[in-house]
């Protein structure tokens, strides 16, 4: 990925989303369950271009996984969904689910301009998570971006090259929040796609690139060092980085 540059990068990416998906609608024959999803009137609003959806309707639309034409529904909600992401309006969404919901629309196979608009927006949103204190922490953003793209590799590769104080702080937050889960050889978020591959990528990247950036964070370095140990010795080491009574920091 090539990172957007300049303070208006995310605004520019939002404008590109709007240009490409203005006027999009869900397929005319799309159906949904009125008992579990919403009313016929709400479904009809997805088939009308550019009508602003109630935030709860947007959330229910994203939560549903049984759309007959996922690509058309994704195109319909992308302008509003992108704004919500940029403004922090998805903080309480299930971000791994949202990422995989975006991926389910096969956006990477769309016409070049459309696919580029989605990719550029995700890149700009990812950069913001690494450089803005007001943004979601990067480890949370990674779960969405990794789901939407089907891989965590490109996002980690850019993080590696970003020389920014907050990017280093975000790396410390990742190890702090996810350390125990990684030590259990588990991926720290739920996914239906390439779980083992993502875990291997994340672990290998952390072991290669995190120690040099976390100098002075002794407990976090201890966690990383422990990731190199296999078997019972990982847990029996007397320098266990979490309190004996639990793992609360």
C-alpha positions in Angstrom: 0.0 0.0 0.0 1.1 3.6 -0.6 0.1 5.9 2.2 -1.9 9.1 1.4 0.0 12.2 2.4 -1.0 15.6 3.8 -3.5 16.6 6.5 -6.5 16.4 4.1 -5.7 12.8 3.0 -8.7 11.3 4.7 -11.0 14.1 3.5 -9.8 13.5 0.0 -10.4 9.8 0.3 -13.9 10.5 1.6 -14.6 12.7 -1.4 -13.4 10.0 -3.7 -15.8 7.5 -2.1 -18.7 10.0 -2.6 -17.8 10.6 -6.3 -17.7 7.0 -7.1 -20.7 5.7 -5.2 -23.1 8.6 -5.4 -26.4 7.4 -6.7 -25.8 3.7 -5.8 -28.7 1.6 -4.7 -29.3 -1.9 -3.4 -30.6 -4.3 -6.1 -34.3 -3.8 -6.8 -35.1 -7.4 -6.0 -33.2 -7.4 -2.6 -35.2 -8.8 0.3 -34.8 -9.0 4.0 -36.6 -10.5 6.9 -39.0 -8.0 8.5 -39.1 -9.9 11.8 -35.3 -9.9 12.3 -33.9 -7.1 10.2 -36.3 -4.2 9.7 -39.4 -2.9 7.9 -40.3 -2.9 4.3 -40.0 0.9 4.3 -36.4 0.6 5.6 -35.5 -1.9 3.0 -37.1 0.4 0.3 -34.8 3.2 1.5 -31.8 1.2 0.5 -33.2 1.1 -3.1 -33.4 4.9 -3.3 -30.1 6.7 -4.0 -28.4 9.1 -1.5 -31.1 9.0 1.2 -29.3 9.3 4.5 -29.9 6.2 6.6 -30.8 6.3 10.3 -27.6 5.2 12.2 -29.4 2.2 13.6 -30.5 1.2 10.1 -27.0 1.5 8.8 -25.8 -0.7 11.7 -28.4 -3.3 11.0 -27.6 -3.2 7.3 -23.9 -3.9 8.0 -24.7 -6.5 10.6 -26.8 -8.6 8.1 -24.8 -11.2 6.3 -27.5 -12.7 4.0 -27.8 -10.0 1.3 -28.4 -11.6 -2.1 -26.3 -8.9 -3.8 -23.8 -7.8 -1.2 -21.8 -5.7 -3.6 -24.8 -3.5 -4.4 -25.6 -3.0 -0.7 -22.0 -2.2 0.0 -21.9 0.4 -2.7 -25.2 1.9 -1.4 -23.9 2.4 2.1 -20.3 3.2 1.5 -20.5 7.0 1.4 -22.3 7.1 4.8 -20.3 4.2 6.3 -17.0 5.9 5.3 -18.1 9.1 7.0 -19.0 7.2 10.1 -15.6 5.5 10.1 -13.8 8.8 9.6 -15.8 10.6 12.4 -15.4 7.8 14.9 -19.0 6.7 14.5 -18.1 3.0 14.4 -16.3 2.8 17.8 -19.0 0.4 19.1 -19.3 -1.7 16.0 -17.9 -5.2 15.8 -14.9 -4.0 13.8 -13.7 -7.5 12.7 -17.2 -8.2 11.5 -17.4 -4.9 9.7 -14.1 -5.6 7.9 -15.3 -9.0 6.7 -18.6 -7.6 5.7 -16.8 -5.1 3.5 -14.7 -7.9 2.0 -17.9 -9.9 1.3 -18.7 -7.3 -1.4 -15.6 -8.4 -3.3 -14.6 -4.7 -3.7 -11.1 -5.6 -4.9 -12.7 -7.1 -8.0 -14.8 -4.0 -8.8 -13.9 -1.6 -11.7 -10.6 0.1 -11.2 -11.9 3.5 -10.1 -14.3 2.0 -7.6 -11.7 -0.5 -6.1 -9.2 2.3 -5.9 -11.6 4.5 -4.0 -12.3 1.8 -1.4 -8.6 0.9 -1.1 -7.5 4.6 -0.8 -10.0 5.3 1.9 -9.0 2.2 4.0 -5.4 3.3 3.6 -6.1 6.9 4.7 -8.2 5.6 7.7 -5.4 3.3 8.7 -2.8 6.1 8.5 -5.0 8.2 10.8 -5.2 5.4 13.3 -1.4 5.5 13.5 -0.9 9.2 13.6 -4.0 10.8 15.3 -4.6 10.6 19.1 -8.3 11.1 18.3 -8.5 8.0 16.1 -9.2 4.4 17.1 -6.1 2.6 18.4 -4.3 1.0 15.6 -4.7 -2.6 16.9 -8.5 -2.1 16.7 -8.3 -0.5 13.2 -6.1 -3.4 12.1 -8.9 -5.9 12.7 -11.2 -4.0 10.3 -8.5 -3.3 7.7 -7.2 -6.9 7.8 -10.8 -8.2 7.4 -11.6 -5.9 4.5 -8.4 -6.7 2.6 -8.3 -10.4 3.6 -4.7 -10.0 5.0 -2.8 -8.0 7.6 0.5 -8.0 5.8 0.2 -4.7 3.9 -1.1 -2.8 7.0 1.8 -4.1 9.1 4.3 -3.3 6.4 3.3 0.3 6.3 3.3 0.5 10.1 6.9 -0.7 10.0 8.0 2.2 7.8 6.1 4.9 9.7 8.5 7.0 11.8 5.9 8.7 14.0 5.9 8.9 17.9 2.2 7.8 18.0 2.9 4.9 15.7 5.3 3.6 18.3 2.9 4.2 21.1 0.2 2.3 19.2 2.6 -0.6 18.9 3.1 -0.7 22.6 -0.7 -0.6 23.1 -1.0 -3.6 20.7 1.4 -5.7 22.7 -0.1 -4.6 26.0 -3.6 -5.4 25.0 -3.1 -8.5 23.0 0.0 -10.0 24.7 -1.7 -12.8 26.7 -3.9 -13.8 23.7 -0.9 -14.1 21.5 1.0 -16.1 24.1 -1.9 -18.5 24.0 -1.2 -18.9 20.2 -4.6 -17.4 19.3 -5.6 -14.5 17.1 -6.8 -11.6 19.2 -10.0 -11.1 17.1 -12.6 -13.4 15.6 -12.4 -14.1 11.9 -13.8 -16.5 9.4 -10.9 -16.1 6.9 -7.3 -17.2 7.1 -7.1 -17.1 10.9 -3.9 -19.1 11.2 -2.2 -17.2 8.4 -3.0 -13.8 10.1 -1.7 -15.1 13.4 1.5 -16.2 11.8 1.9 -12.9 10.0 1.2 -10.8 13.1 3.4 -12.8 15.4 6.4 -12.9 12.9 6.1 -9.2 12.3 6.0 -8.4 16.0 9.1 -10.5 16.7 11.0 -8.9 13.9 10.1 -5.3 14.1 8.6 -4.5 17.5 11.6 -5.1 19.9 13.7 -2.3 18.4 10.8 0.2 18.7 9.9 -0.8 22.3 13.3 -0.2 24.0 12.7 0.6 27.6 9.3 -1.2 27.8 10.7 -4.1 29.7 7.4 -5.9 30.4 6.4 -5.6 26.7 9.7 -6.9 25.6 9.4 -9.8 28.0 6.1 -10.7 26.3 7.7 -10.6 22.9 10.7 -12.7 24.1 8.3 -15.2 25.5 6.6 -15.6 22.1 9.8 -17.1 20.9 9.5 -19.9 23.5 7.5 -23.0 22.6 5.8 -25.5 24.9 5.4 -25.4 28.7 8.5 -23.3 29.1 6.6 -20.3 27.8 4.4 -20.4 30.8 6.9 -21.7 33.4 9.4 -18.9 33.0 9.9 -17.1 36.4 9.8 -13.8 34.6 6.1 -14.1 33.7 5.1 -10.6 32.7 1.6 -10.7 34.3 0.7 -10.8 38.0 0.3 -14.3 39.5 -3.3 -13.6 40.6 -4.3 -12.6 37.1 -3.2 -10.7 34.0 -4.6 -7.3 34.8 -2.1 -4.6 34.3 
